[in-house]
Amino acid sequence: MPERRPREIEIRAATEAELPAFDAVPHYVFASSPEEARAYATMPSPLPAECRLGVFVDGKVTTTYAWVPWQVRLNGRPTSIPGVTMVGTYPQFRRRGYLRRLMARAMEVHRERGEPAVILWASMGAIYQRFGYGRGSEYISYNVDPRFVASREEFTWDGEVRLIDQSSPDDRAVVERIHEEWATPRNLVPMRDAARWEYLWWEAQRKGHRVAVAEDAAGRARRFIEYTAKEHHQTGEPGPDQQMEVCGFFALDLDARRALWQYLRAHDLVLRARFGQVEPDDPLQDLLLEPRELRRATGDAMWVRVVDIPRALEARPYSDAGALTLRVHDDLAPWNDGVWRFETDGEQSRVTTAAGTADLDLSVNALASLLTVFRSATRIERAGMLSGDAAAVRRADAIFATAYAPHTPEGF
Ligand SMILES: CC(C)(COP(=O)(O)OP(=O)(O)OC[C@H]1O[C@@H](n2cnc3c(N)ncnc32)[C@H](O)[C@@H]1OP(=O)(O)O)[C@@H](O)C(=O)NCCC(=O)NCCS
């Protein structure tokens, strides 16, 4: 038998010339249709080459990892938290440890770039929990028959709802301004820069989405929604048979929220309206006569990986001043593993290395849930993922609390 030549394995960024071969990996593993793959090739503002890391075996890409380099509001403060995407290994190269090696390198790269944490949508939580990711936010959806979701109180509104012209720069600017104002105080929300908007407007037109804004009596736009409606012919019975998909809704005040809800309910031919990525703080269930008619369902949304503990803890503002020592366990990013002293006046924080017994003992996965306050310290402790004395756990609850629940209404 001829001896097989040893394989050369490199872990590095893809070059411009390698981008088509690189992008072919996620298209294959996520089973993109040929149309989707073609559309992707014409997408405006593609990811820069330096945001794609791969495993190359004898010069050919086998495993991919990329990220969208955006600013995410962490309890209101903009922070460089990239959105990781395109994670995949061709089936014939799986279970050889390529992703693990790539993940370890990616942690170093994010640290060198000064990025405190990363976020992603997981195809399976099992893949990422072993790499130190923890749950960072919840996915909430509604699935309603608009006929049965009346408000508890009568609502009158002297503003107007109008469909915008998506090719008009002025109309686009109205929507972009609402989003920015909405996102600014929030938690785990990526800010949409010009490149992101260019992509989103392209995507909305490609998918035939409509965008409606609610304007108050003074003509100020306070909310927008993005949705599609199609004939569904599900029942074969006469009567309402359209299916509506609502994929974005951003409200600056309660009246605008109610006005757009009323507007959606006025679509008499809609049998089912499905809302994805609903804000956890959405007050709608408190406004309805029959809250259960929302058919609210939950699942996991963002998975968060703390890359660099001092940077991550110093990045966000806190609800209370105080100090804590944390013993954090991390086997993939050894620079995180150890005891840390954390001190904050609420606005500014300082994290330094420490020694001895810590107030709280937790994995880097649990720290991710605490950082975004997907879970309070008390809830993390009840799940057996954190230990510490009762006073320290209560102190962590008070310090880490945020005004808004974490929410990332962005596909990537
Ligand atoms: C997930 C995927 C990228 C793993 O690639 P890989 O190169 O085979 O991974 P590795 O061999 O480095 O395995 C890494 C670790 O993850 C585990 N793992 C791999 N795939 C897994 C899966 N599907 N479910 C649970 N664990 C998995 C391995 O057991 C291994 O654990 P260990 O290092 O603690 O022993 C690959 O299976 C894939 O492309 N899947 C389809 C696409 C996908 O789901 N991507 C994630 C999108 S968010």
The ligand as an ORCA input file, in Angstrom:
! r2SCAN-3c Opt
* xyz 0 1
  C     -21.298     21.324     13.724
  C     -20.141     21.030     12.781
  C     -19.648     22.343     12.212
  C     -19.044     20.340     13.596
  O     -17.881     20.240     12.775
  P     -16.722     19.192     13.061
  O     -15.508     19.692     12.352
  O     -17.190     17.838     12.770
  O     -16.563     19.344     14.643
  P     -15.394     18.715     15.562
  O     -14.939     17.403     15.030
  O     -14.343     19.749     15.792
  O     -16.192     18.520     16.875
  C     -16.207     19.505     17.831
  C     -16.965     19.052     19.047
  O     -18.355     19.221     18.788
  C     -19.023     17.983     18.932
  N     -20.027     17.975     17.876
  C     -19.801     18.072     16.566
  N     -20.964     18.059     15.914
  C     -21.928     17.933     16.842
  C     -23.319     17.838     16.775
  N     -23.952     17.876     15.628
  N     -24.014     17.721     17.935
  C     -23.353     17.666     19.119
  N     -22.021     17.782     19.232
  C     -21.325     17.891     18.100
  C     -17.961     16.913     18.776
  O     -18.325     15.742     19.466
  C     -16.757     17.587     19.384
  O     -16.769     17.537     20.777
  P     -15.402     17.521     21.620
  O     -14.439     18.461     20.941
  O     -15.826     17.973     22.971
  O     -14.939     16.112     21.542
  C     -20.569     20.079     11.633
  O     -21.145     18.927     12.208
  C     -21.575     20.713     10.681
  O     -21.189     21.327      9.689
  N     -22.905     20.544     10.956
  C     -23.941     21.079     10.099
  C     -23.977     22.585     10.100
  C     -24.246     23.158     11.466
  O     -25.077     22.672     12.229
  N     -23.497     24.225     11.783
  C     -23.679     25.000     12.978
  C     -24.497     26.177     12.572
  S     -24.968     27.249     13.864
*
